[in-house]
Amino acid sequence: NSGKQAVRIEEGKILRKEIPCTFIYEDDKCVAFHDISAQAPVHFLVIPRKPIPQLSKATEEDEALLGHLMLVGKKVAAEQGLDEGFRVVINDGKNGAQSVYHLHLHFLGGRQMKWPPG
């Protein structure tokens, strides 16, 4: 699918810093940055450097990395002042409304979230 390939290339460009993007967190396993299309007062993404297309494609080998992404998100959420709570969203596949086929975790906060979502 050429659309999915184009998105993978864009994510790679962000990771290689070929597309301007200010990382609010960076280590050897992942990066975090504010979402350009924020859906809450605070909305950032945590993405692994490893090219995992979606959560359902992760393997047992990715277990520690997946935990690391969550802990990084928790740390960044605290740094962003989300002490009243936040929401974590992972879209997976077509029916999960995934549009970027490089695993990424959305962290949203800064307001009262509604339920049910979507």
MOURKA-V234176 format. One record per run of one state. SS is the DSSP state (A for helix, B for strand, O for the rest). FROM is the first residue (numbers start at 1). TO is the last residue. If there is no record, write none. Layout:
SS,FROM,TO + SS,FROM,TO
This chain:
O,1,1 + A,2,15 + O,16,22 + B,23,26 + O,27,29 + B,30,34 + O,35,41 + B,42,48 + O,49,54 + A,55,57 + O,58,59 + A,60,79 + O,80,85 + B,86,89 + O,90,103 + B,104,109 + O,110,118
